[in-house]
Amino acid sequence: MQNVPNETSRRLSSVHRLCFRAAMSLWLAVAASGCHPAEEGSEQDEPSVQTWGVASINGLSLNGLSLNGLSLNGLSLNGLSLNGLSTSQFDLWFQTNPTLNDSVMHYMVLCAVPAGATRTYTSTSTGGTWSWTGGLGLAPDWAQGAPATLTEQRLVSACLAAHTNKFGVQIPLSVQGRGAGGTSIPTDPNELQDYPEREGCFFGNLFNDEGIYAGNDRKALNHKESTPRACALSIKKSGPPECAPMVRVDPNCSEICTLDAASGTYTSCTYNGITYPALTTRLREQDIYTCGDGICQISEKCGTKNDYDNCKSDCGRCP
């Protein structure tokens, strides 16, 4: 599978962003079946047991979340089966921005399709081939080609949100929860030890107008602390969304979500009168940054004080 180039972290212009939304909407509205698997085999060859590793790697740019208002009669109905990606419409959408759309598909397949299975697309216009590997298997019916259920839409949406990074950098994280079939995402025996910092809960639906949300699942950061995962974990409680279209809700996860005491994960979160299936994330200790440690981190700024966004000790005075 191709690695996602660093260019995905750059922000698109407002015009380009609108074009992306239109292209993505077109794809979901008209994508039909057809695909070329990377290897011989059929849908029945996909493993029924996941062997997910210790951690997931986030890095989807915020532009990749521009999926609000998508029609339900497109990809969500056709499914991510092995015969789903060779239409001219998909090729037209993908080639409008192969770098960004490669990233979108990478995380879409990672979230929805089981570990060990792949989805491959060969461009009819350029001849290039892209292959994406499954991982979490949150949408088993959709992965097999059936229409995406409402639960699958919501879980894939939550997963995409959990893998989005405000700064476009890749940070390892632990993603926990249950798929649409009720099966828990496999957890490595050392995962909770390696990722001790509770981060957030993610829920919502990018396939309709329900919105996409993130909540804080950790004691509040102090004024010196920050993280590159600022969409969920931030000292800020209100104001304009930092990670639009994702909205960081003011209530903490514990206030609006149902906790499964055995696993320590949230099974659902209720917001705006809707109860959503949820995913829970955890971080490594070293990914909580502190102004004063002598390193100017990506989430810190120059200034005259020792606040994370005004950090003289690490980032110096502003020019």
Long-range contacts (C-beta under 8 A, 24 or more apart in sequence): 1-106, 1-118, 1-131, 1-132, 1-133, 2-102, 2-130, 2-131, 4-59, 4-99, 4-102, 4-103, 4-106, 5-99, 6-168, 7-99, 8-59, 8-60, 8-61, 8-64, 8-99, 8-100, 8-103, 8-168, 9-59, 9-61, 9-167, 9-168, 9-169, 10-61, 10-168, 11-61, 11-62, 11-63, 12-63, 12-97, 12-100, 16-97, 17-63, 17-66, 19-96, 20-63, 20-66, 20-96, 20-97, 20-100, 21-66, 21-67, 21-68, 23-92, 23-93, 23-96, 23-97, 24-66, 24-67, 24-70, 24-93, 24-104, 25-69, 25-70, 25-71, 25-74, 26-89, 26-92, 26-93, 27-74, 27-75, 27-89, 27-90, 27-93, 27-94, 28-70, 28-71, 28-74, 28-75, 28-76, 28-207, 29-71, 29-73, 29-74, 30-74, 30-87, 30-89, 31-74, 31-75, 31-78, 31-84, 31-85, 31-87, 31-89, 31-90, 32-78, 32-87, 32-89, 33-78, 33-81, 33-83, 33-84, 33-87, 33-145, 34-83, 34-84, 34-85, 34-86, 34-87, 35-81, 35-82, 35-83, 35-84, 35-85, 35-86, 35-119, 35-120, 35-121, 36-86, 36-120, 36-121, 36-122, 37-82, 37-118, 37-120, 38-118, 38-120, 38-131, 39-118, 42-82, 43-81, 43-82, 43-144, 43-145, 45-117, 46-113, 46-114, 46-116, 46-117, 46-134, 46-143, 46-144, 47-114, 47-115, 47-116, 47-117, 48-114, 50-114, 50-115, 50-116, 50-135, 50-136, 50-137, 50-183, 50-185, 50-186, 51-115, 51-116, 51-186, 52-115, 52-135, 52-136, 52-185, 52-186, 52-188, 53-188, 54-174, 54-188, 54-190, 54-191, 54-194, 55-172, 55-173, 55-174, 55-191, 55-194, 55-195, 56-110, 56-135, 56-136, 56-162, 56-163, 56-172, 56-173, 56-174, 56-175, 57-163, 57-170, 57-171, 57-172, 57-173, 58-162, 58-163, 58-164, 58-165, 58-170, 58-171, 58-173, 58-229, 59-103, 59-163, 59-165, 59-168, 59-169, 59-170, 59-171, 60-103, 60-104, 60-106, 60-107, 60-160, 60-163, 60-164, 60-165, 61-100, 61-103, 61-164, 61-165, 61-168, 62-164, 62-166, 62-168, 62-243, 62-244, 62-246, 63-100, 64-100, 64-103, 64-104, 64-107, 64-160, 64-164, 65-160, 65-161, 65-164, 65-206, 65-212, 65-243, 65-245, 65-246, 66-245, 67-157, 67-160, 67-206, 67-207, 68-206, 68-209, 68-211, 68-212, 68-245, 69-208, 69-209, 70-206, 70-207, 70-208, 72-207, 72-208, 76-142, 76-147, 76-148, 76-153, 76-207, 77-147, 77-148, 78-145, 78-147, 79-141, 79-142, 79-143, 79-144, 79-145, 79-146, 79-147, 79-148, 80-108, 80-109, 80-112, 80-113, 80-119, 80-139, 80-142, 80-143, 80-145, 81-143, 81-144, 81-145, 82-119, 82-145, 83-145, 84-119, 84-145, 85-119, 85-120, 85-121, 86-121, 86-122, 86-124, 88-124, 90-121, 91-121, 91-123, 91-124, 91-125, 94-121, 94-123, 94-130, 95-123, 95-125, 95-126, 98-128, 98-130, 102-130, 105-130, 105-132, 106-132, 107-159, 107-160, 107-163, 108-132, 108-156, 108-160, 109-133, 109-134, 110-134, 110-135, 110-136, 110-159, 110-163, 111-135, 111-136, 111-138, 111-139, 111-155, 111-156, 111-159, 111-160, 111-163, 112-136, 112-137, 112-138, 112-139, 112-142, 112-143, 112-152, 112-156, 112-159, 113-137, 113-139, 113-143, 114-140, 114-143, 117-143, 136-175, 136-179, 136-185, 137-179, 137-183, 138-177, 138-179, 138-180, 138-185, 139-179, 139-180, 140-179, 140-180, 140-181, 141-180, 148-207, 149-180, 150-205, 151-180, 151-277, 152-180, 153-205, 153-206, 153-207, 153-208, 154-203, 154-204, 154-205, 154-210, 154-276, 154-277, 155-179, 155-180, 155-277, 155-279, 156-206, 157-203, 157-204, 157-205, 157-206, 157-207, 157-212, 158-202, 158-203, 158-204, 158-212, 158-276, 158-277, 158-278, 158-279, 159-202, 159-279, 160-206, 160-212, 161-202, 161-204, 161-206, 161-212, 161-213, 161-214, 161-231, 161-246, 162-200, 162-202, 162-279, 162-281, 164-231, 164-243, 164-246, 165-228, 165-229, 165-231, 166-228, 166-229, 166-230, 166-231, 166-242, 166-243, 167-228, 167-230, 167-298, 167-299, 169-228, 169-298, 171-228, 171-229, 171-283, 171-287, 172-284, 172-287, 173-199, 173-229, 173-281, 173-282, 173-283, 174-281, 174-282, 174-283, 175-279, 175-280, 175-281, 176-263, 176-264, 176-265, 176-279, 176-280, 176-281, 176-282, 177-265, 177-266, 177-267, 177-277, 177-278, 177-279, 177-280, 178-265, 178-267, 178-277, 180-277, 184-263, 191-282, 192-264, 192-282, 194-284, 195-282, 195-283, 195-284, 196-282, 196-284, 196-285, 197-282, 197-283, 197-284, 197-285, 197-287, 197-288, 198-280, 198-282, 199-227, 199-229, 199-232, 199-233, 199-281, 199-282, 199-283, 200-229, 200-231, 200-232, 200-233, 200-253, 200-280, 200-281, 201-232, 201-253, 201-257, 201-266, 201-269, 201-278, 201-279, 201-280, 201-281, 202-232, 202-278, 202-279, 202-281, 203-268, 203-269, 203-271, 203-276, 203-277, 203-278, 203-279, 204-276, 205-276, 210-272, 210-274, 210-276, 211-245, 211-247, 211-272, 212-245, 212-246, 212-247, 213-246, 213-247, 213-248, 213-249, 213-269, 213-271, 214-243, 214-246, 214-247, 214-248, 214-249, 215-248, 215-249, 215-251, 215-252, 215-253, 215-256, 215-257, 215-269, 216-248, 216-252, 216-253, 217-252, 217-253, 217-254, 217-266, 217-280, 217-281, 221-288, 221-308, 223-307, 223-308, 224-290, 224-291, 224-292, 224-306, 224-307, 224-308, 224-311, 225-288, 225-289, 225-290, 225-291, 225-308, 226-288, 226-289, 226-291, 226-297, 226-299, 226-300, 226-308, 226-309, 227-283, 227-287, 227-288, 227-289, 227-299, 228-287, 228-289, 228-297, 228-298, 228-299, 229-281, 229-283, 229-287, 230-299, 232-281, 233-283, 235-308, 253-278, 253-280
